[in-house]
Each structure stands twice: as C-alpha cells, then as structure tokens.
Amino acid sequence: MAEEQNFTRAAARLHVVQSAVSAAVKTLERELGAPLLDRNSKRVLLTDAGAALLPRARIALDAARDARDAVAEVHGGLRGTLRIGTMTSIRLLHLPALLGEFHRRHPGVLLHTSVAPHGSQGLIDALAERRLDLAFVSLPGTPPAEIHLTELASSALDLVVPDDHPLATREAVTLADIAGLDFIDSPVGYGNRAVTDRAFAAAGLSRRVTIEIPDIATGADHVRHGLGIALLPRFAVADDHGVRLLTVAGADLNWTASLAIPVDRPVGAAARALISLTAEFLP
C-alpha cells in the first residue's frame, strides 16, 4: 500500500482480491492500536505511524524472504518471484536467451518482466520504490546513490538520414551541422534520449524533437519516410535501405546498457543468481 497508494493496485500486485488487502491492513491497525493509512477517494497515504512502521516492515519482509530462500536452497532450489525491468529495445544483450537459461537453472522462480512508460529513468524510479528487484537500463551520468550500475555493453549513436538528404553524401558530421534540423527521438527518460540531450547541452547547442517514438527499432523507418533525422545505435538500424548512417565527430554519444542493482537493501537469492548468470552470460 505504501508504494501503490491504492487498494486496487496493491491487490493486483499481490494477486489477491482488494477486500483481502483491506482486511489485512485493518487487522494490523487493530493489533498496533493506530491508523497506518489515511484513506480518501483518490489515493491512500501513510499516516505518521505508518511512515514510522514502513522501514521496519521492509526489514522484516527482507528477512522473511531471506529465510524462505535459505530453506528453498536446502530443499533443492530457489523459489519465489523475480521482478525485472527492461528497456523496450535491448538488442546489445540477448535477454530472451539469458532469461531462458535462468529459467532452466531455476524453474521454481517466476520471472516477471516489465517496461516503464518513462524509459530507463522510470525503471530506476521503480527500483528505488521497490517495485522491481533488478532492471536493465541505459542511464548516462552518475546513478542515484541507492543504485549500482554494472555495465554490460555499449554502442555509439550514429546519425541516420534519408538517402536523399543533403548530408547523405558525407561520412561524418558535427552536432553544430545538425542542430537546426528536425529530430526523431525517444521520449524524455529514455537512455538514448538522455545521451543525446547531454551531448547537445555539453556543446552549448539546442535542438528540436518533432516526433517521439517509444521503440528505437522504428526510428530508421521514420527517417526513411522523411519525417526527420535521428541519432540511433547501429544495432537499431536493422534495414539500412533508403537511409544513410553517418558518424558524429567530437561528441560523446556512447549508449551503454547496464544492470541496475539496488544497494540500499539486500537483494534476494534469485536476484543474486541472475546477477551471477548475467556476468557469466556476457562475452
């Protein structure tokens, strides 16, 4: 409830009916002799007593999970649910193969993957709010103090233009050459968007994003049809028919995929197993 601020969403997350969540909260409030939630028609907030209880409740839940993990390992394998955040495009890492191998090794663990409407920043927020256990992200710059990033792979962003564009005959451009053009890009919060925005800001330049796309795999197709230019990782341009890829000189346009791991709380045995497998799985 503290994280979802809504009985319906909390029940859906726990895979129980809403009345069961409400009854459990009321029982706990009676046992503690204090209201824990301030209920209204729009959202549910913690009272002062609820806020005081929350960090201790999280410690108790972590301890209970660790106890279950220890018993499960003795009896032949990991159990439970592992919540993983992923980017909409993560072709630098063969995620299906990685998760498939994890499932073969640990069939008792239910894998639950999800994406965030606000890209990697949304995944980081969900990780900090304990709605995820791990996340595959692209986050340039310094991560939040409660998150550790393990770099997995990287790719430079290239300029993609239609093959009849005035720049198409060139091998390389600078940011100043393209600052005045219309851009196709991911929404704010996505890693590749952050890389590009930081590069333009570092160069003291501004640009205009006219079309936002949630999946960079469609970026080249938008360019091909004359809707603008785009800075994309080369792996996202599966078909270069009708477009040209140019190098951008003198700019830091390195797009990095990382595994985000919380450091403000102990991770469970299933999460540790996936972290270990990820390191083993990469070249």
GINORPE-V119392 format. One record per residue. N is the residue number from 1. RES is the residue in one small letter. OMEGA is omega as a letter, one per 20 degrees, with the letter a starting at -180 (none if undefined). NEAR is the number of other C-alpha atoms within 10 Angstrom. D_FIRST is the distance of its C-alpha to the first C-alpha in Angstrom with 2 decimals. Layout:
((N/RES/OMEGA/NEAR/D_FIRST) (N/RES/OMEGA/NEAR/D_FIRST))
This chain:
((1/m/a/19/0.00) (2/a/a/16/3.78) (3/e/a/14/5.38) (4/e/a/16/5.16) (5/q/a/17/5.21) (6/n/a/18/6.30) (7/f/a/20/6.62) (8/t/r/17/9.45) (9/r/r/14/8.36) (10/a/r/19/5.69) (11/a/r/18/8.80) (12/a/r/12/11.13) (13/r/a/12/9.90) (14/l/a/11/10.31) (15/h/r/9/13.45) (16/v/r/12/13.10) (17/v/a/13/13.59) (18/q/a/16/11.16) (19/s/r/12/13.06) (20/a/r/12/12.41) (21/v/a/18/8.63) (22/s/a/15/9.64) (23/a/a/11/12.53) (24/a/r/11/11.01) (25/v/a/16/8.93) (26/k/r/16/12.26) (27/t/r/12/14.29) (28/l/r/13/12.76) (29/e/r/16/13.29) (30/r/a/12/16.79) (31/e/a/9/17.58) (32/l/r/11/16.78) (33/g/a/10/18.39) (34/a/r/14/16.07) (35/p/a/17/13.31) (36/l/a/23/10.09) (37/l/r/20/8.51) (38/d/a/13/10.92) (39/r/r/15/10.81) (40/n/a/9/13.22) (41/s/a/6/14.48) (42/k/a/8/13.36) (43/r/a/12/9.88) (44/v/a/17/7.45) (45/l/r/19/8.23) (46/l/r/19/8.55) (47/t/r/15/11.90) (48/d/r/13/14.52) (49/a/r/15/13.96) (50/g/r/18/10.26) (51/a/r/14/11.51) (52/a/a/12/14.34) (53/l/a/13/12.51) (54/l/a/14/10.26) (55/p/r/11/13.39) (56/r/r/11/14.85) (57/a/r/12/12.00) (58/r/r/13/12.28) (59/i/r/13/16.01) (60/a/r/12/15.85) (61/l/r/12/13.99) (62/d/r/16/16.58) (63/a/r/14/19.31) (64/a/r/12/18.42) (65/r/r/16/18.48) (66/d/r/16/21.76) (67/a/r/12/23.18) (68/r/r/16/22.55) (69/d/a/19/24.13) (70/a/r/15/27.10) (71/v/a/13/27.81) (72/a/r/16/27.49) (73/e/r/12/29.97) (74/v/a/9/32.40) (75/h/r/9/32.26) (76/g/r/10/33.07) (77/g/a/16/30.28) (78/l/r/22/26.75) (79/r/r/20/23.92) (80/g/a/15/20.33) (81/t/r/15/18.70) (82/l/a/19/19.45) (83/r/a/19/17.57) (84/i/r/21/20.21) (85/g/a/27/20.42) (86/t/r/21/23.89) (87/m/r/23/26.10) (88/t/r/18/27.71) (89/s/a/13/31.06) (90/i/a/18/31.49) (91/r/r/14/35.06) (92/l/r/15/36.04) (93/l/a/18/34.22) (94/h/a/11/34.68) (95/l/r/14/31.02) (96/p/r/9/31.73) (97/a/r/11/34.37) (98/l/a/16/32.22) (99/l/r/16/29.35) (100/g/r/13/32.02) (101/e/r/15/33.61) (102/f/a/18/30.34) (103/h/r/15/29.81) (104/r/a/10/33.38) (105/r/a/14/32.98) (106/h/a/18/29.60) (107/p/r/14/29.36) (108/g/r/16/26.77) (109/v/r/17/24.11) (110/l/r/15/22.29) (111/l/r/17/22.33) (112/h/a/11/19.78) (113/t/r/14/20.97) (114/s/r/14/19.78) (115/v/a/16/21.20) (116/a/r/18/19.84) (117/p/a/15/21.33) (118/h/r/18/22.16) (119/g/a/26/23.91) (120/s/r/29/23.93) (121/q/r/19/22.35) (122/g/r/17/19.32) (123/l/r/29/19.29) (124/i/r/30/19.64) (125/d/r/15/16.70) (126/a/r/18/14.51) (127/l/r/22/16.13) (128/a/a/19/15.52) (129/e/r/13/11.76) (130/r/r/15/11.92) (131/r/r/17/11.47) (132/l/r/21/15.15) (133/d/r/21/17.44) (134/l/r/27/20.62) (135/a/r/25/21.97) (136/f/a/25/25.48) (137/v/r/28/26.07) (138/s/a/32/28.90) (139/l/r/24/28.37) (140/p/r/20/31.61) (141/g/a/9/32.06) (142/t/r/9/30.29) (143/p/r/12/26.75) (144/p/a/12/24.02) (145/a/a/9/24.64) (146/e/a/13/21.63) (147/i/r/18/22.92) (148/h/r/16/26.18) (149/l/r/20/28.02) (150/t/a/16/30.53) (151/e/a/15/33.01) (152/l/a/18/33.89) (153/a/r/17/36.31) (154/s/r/15/37.54) (155/s/r/15/39.61) (156/a/r/19/41.42) (157/l/r/25/40.77) (158/d/r/22/44.00) (159/l/r/24/45.10) (160/v/a/28/45.40) (161/v/r/25/47.88) (162/p/a/25/49.76) (163/d/r/18/53.05) (164/d/r/13/55.01) (165/h/r/14/53.25) (166/p/r/9/55.63) (167/l/a/18/53.82) (168/a/a/17/54.07) (169/t/a/11/57.42) (170/r/r/11/56.08) (171/e/a/12/54.76) (172/a/r/15/52.56) (173/v/r/16/51.24) (174/t/r/14/49.65) (175/l/r/20/46.64) (176/a/r/13/49.13) (177/d/a/11/50.80) (178/i/a/16/47.70) (179/a/a/14/45.85) (180/g/a/12/47.30) (181/l/r/14/46.38) (182/d/a/16/43.59) (183/f/r/20/40.77) (184/i/a/25/38.52) (185/d/r/25/35.37) (186/s/r/24/31.72) (187/p/r/19/29.12) (188/v/a/16/28.12) (189/g/r/19/25.66) (190/y/a/26/27.62) (191/g/a/23/29.60) (192/n/r/29/33.02) (193/r/a/23/32.55) (194/a/r/21/31.70) (195/v/a/22/34.80) (196/t/a/24/37.00) (197/d/r/17/35.73) (198/r/a/17/36.27) (199/a/r/19/39.75) (200/f/r/18/40.82) (201/a/r/11/39.51) (202/a/r/11/41.39) (203/a/a/14/44.50) (204/g/a/10/44.19) (205/l/r/14/43.99) (206/s/r/14/41.85) (207/r/a/17/41.44) (208/r/r/12/40.37) (209/v/a/16/37.79) (210/t/a/13/38.66) (211/i/r/17/36.76) (212/e/a/15/33.32) (213/i/a/13/32.58) (214/p/a/18/29.41) (215/d/a/16/31.59) (216/i/r/25/34.39) (217/a/r/20/36.29) (218/t/a/13/37.34) (219/g/a/25/38.54) (220/a/r/29/42.12) (221/d/r/19/42.48) (222/h/r/19/41.57) (223/v/a/21/44.15) (224/r/a/20/46.69) (225/h/r/11/46.61) (226/g/a/16/47.37) (227/l/r/17/44.07) (228/g/r/22/44.07) (229/i/a/26/44.04) (230/a/r/27/41.26) (231/l/a/27/40.59) (232/l/r/27/39.36) (233/p/a/23/39.35) (234/r/a/15/42.41) (235/f/a/16/40.53) (236/a/r/19/38.87) (237/v/a/20/42.37) (238/a/a/11/43.18) (239/d/a/11/46.04) (240/d/r/16/48.12) (241/h/r/12/50.41) (242/g/r/15/51.01) (243/v/r/23/49.31) (244/r/r/23/50.37) (245/l/a/23/48.44) (246/l/r/20/49.54) (247/t/r/17/48.81) (248/v/a/20/47.45) (249/a/r/13/49.48) (250/g/a/11/48.58) (251/a/r/16/44.79) (252/d/a/16/41.89) (253/l/a/24/40.27) (254/n/a/16/38.98) (255/w/a/22/35.83) (256/t/r/20/34.11) (257/a/a/25/31.62) (258/s/r/20/29.62) (259/l/a/21/27.08) (260/a/a/26/24.21) (261/i/r/25/23.08) (262/p/r/21/20.61) (263/v/r/13/22.63) (264/d/r/11/20.16) (265/r/r/13/19.03) (266/p/r/14/21.01) (267/v/a/16/20.87) (268/g/a/19/21.17) (269/a/r/20/24.49) (270/a/r/24/23.90) (271/a/r/18/23.12) (272/r/r/14/26.19) (273/a/r/14/28.24) (274/l/r/21/27.46) (275/i/r/17/28.26) (276/s/a/11/31.52) (277/l/r/16/32.36) (278/t/r/18/31.84) (279/a/a/13/34.39) (280/e/a/10/36.69) (281/f/a/14/36.38) (282/l/r/11/37.43) (283/p/none/6/41.17))
